[in-house]
Amino acid sequence: MAFQLPHKAGGPGRRSWRRALYPIAQVHLYGQYGPVKTTIEIQDALFEQAKRYAKRSRRSLRAVVEEGLRRVLADSRSAAGYEVPDASVGDPDAADPLEAMSWQDLRAEIYGEPPGR
């Protein structure tokens, strides 16, 4: 849903129109919401690098930042599916030698104390 907003451009008395990407406000179950403006702190060198990249790619800085955030969030979703490889040793069908120990003996084994203390 796009609509037109007046936008001053080119000098005094001249007007042009540009498209807004989002409606000004939408009504939601929890109230009104619309585009969110926020302030973030970025290191100066990174900011300058991002501005140069945006200029070279003929895109707005906003578009570059949004794309970066989308990529990071997509990568984090794919990383969540990582499973630790099985590095077990020994026979998986063998009896567990620790099951026969009492809690006191197991604690002694863990902390390197003599058993039955």
C-alpha positions as CSV (number, residue, x, y, z in Angstrom):
1,M,0.0,0.0,0.0
2,A,1.8,3.1,-1.2
3,F,0.7,6.7,-1.2
4,Q,2.1,10.1,-2.1
5,L,3.6,12.6,0.2
6,P,4.7,16.1,-0.7
7,H,8.4,16.6,-0.7
8,K,10.4,19.8,-1.2
9,A,13.1,19.4,-3.8
10,G,15.0,21.5,-6.2
11,G,14.6,24.9,-4.5
12,P,12.1,27.4,-3.1
13,G,8.6,27.0,-4.4
14,R,9.3,23.7,-6.3
15,R,7.6,20.6,-5.2
16,S,7.9,17.0,-6.3
17,W,6.1,13.9,-5.1
18,R,7.7,10.8,-3.7
19,R,6.3,7.5,-2.7
20,A,6.2,6.5,0.9
21,L,7.0,2.8,1.5
22,Y,4.8,2.5,4.6
23,P,1.5,3.9,5.6
24,I,1.9,6.6,8.3
25,A,0.1,4.5,10.9
26,Q,-1.6,1.1,11.0
27,V,-4.1,0.0,13.6
28,H,-3.1,-3.3,15.3
29,L,-4.6,-5.3,18.1
30,Y,-2.2,-3.6,20.6
31,G,-2.5,-0.1,19.2
32,Q,-1.1,1.9,16.4
33,Y,2.3,1.3,14.8
34,G,4.2,2.5,11.8
35,P,7.8,2.9,10.6
36,V,10.1,3.0,13.5
37,K,12.9,5.5,13.8
38,T,15.7,4.8,16.1
39,T,19.2,5.9,17.0
40,I,22.1,3.5,17.0
41,E,25.7,4.2,17.8
42,I,28.2,3.0,15.1
43,Q,32.0,3.4,15.1
44,D,32.9,6.3,12.9
45,A,35.1,4.2,10.6
46,L,32.3,1.6,10.1
47,F,29.8,4.4,9.4
48,E,32.0,6.0,6.8
49,Q,32.6,2.6,5.1
50,A,28.9,2.0,5.0
51,K,28.2,5.4,3.5
52,R,30.8,4.8,0.8
53,Y,29.4,1.3,0.1
54,A,25.9,2.8,-0.2
55,K,27.1,5.5,-2.6
56,R,29.0,2.9,-4.8
57,S,26.0,0.6,-4.9
58,R,23.6,3.6,-5.5
59,R,21.4,2.7,-2.5
60,S,20.4,4.5,0.6
61,L,22.3,4.0,3.8
62,R,19.0,2.8,5.3
63,A,18.8,0.1,2.6
64,V,22.3,-1.1,3.3
65,V,21.8,-1.3,7.0
66,E,18.5,-3.1,6.6
67,E,20.1,-5.7,4.3
68,G,22.9,-6.2,6.8
69,L,20.5,-6.8,9.6
70,R,18.4,-9.2,7.5
71,R,21.6,-11.2,6.6
72,V,22.8,-11.4,10.3
73,L,19.3,-12.5,11.4
74,A,19.1,-15.1,8.7
75,D,22.5,-16.4,9.6
76,S,21.6,-16.7,13.2
77,R,18.5,-18.8,12.4
78,S,20.6,-21.2,10.3
79,A,23.3,-21.4,13.1
80,A,20.6,-22.4,15.6
81,G,20.3,-25.7,13.9
82,Y,23.9,-26.7,14.6
83,E,24.3,-30.0,16.4
84,V,27.4,-31.0,18.4
85,P,29.1,-33.9,16.7
86,D,29.2,-37.1,18.6
87,A,32.7,-37.5,20.1
88,S,31.9,-40.5,22.3
89,V,34.6,-43.1,23.0
90,G,34.2,-46.7,24.0
91,D,31.5,-49.2,23.4
92,P,28.0,-47.6,23.6
93,D,26.5,-50.9,24.7
94,A,28.9,-51.4,27.6
95,A,27.7,-50.9,31.2
96,D,28.2,-47.5,32.7
97,P,30.8,-47.9,35.5
98,L,29.5,-44.8,37.3
99,E,26.0,-46.2,37.8
100,A,27.1,-48.6,40.5
101,M,28.7,-45.7,42.6
102,S,27.0,-43.9,45.5
103,W,26.7,-40.1,45.3
104,Q,29.5,-39.8,47.8
105,D,31.8,-42.1,45.8
106,L,30.8,-40.3,42.6
107,R,31.7,-36.9,44.2
108,A,35.0,-38.3,45.3
109,E,35.7,-39.6,41.8
110,I,34.9,-36.1,40.3
111,Y,37.1,-34.2,42.8
112,G,39.9,-36.7,42.9
113,E,39.4,-37.6,46.6
114,P,39.9,-41.1,47.9
115,P,36.7,-43.2,47.9
116,G,34.7,-43.8,51.1
117,R,35.8,-40.6,52.8
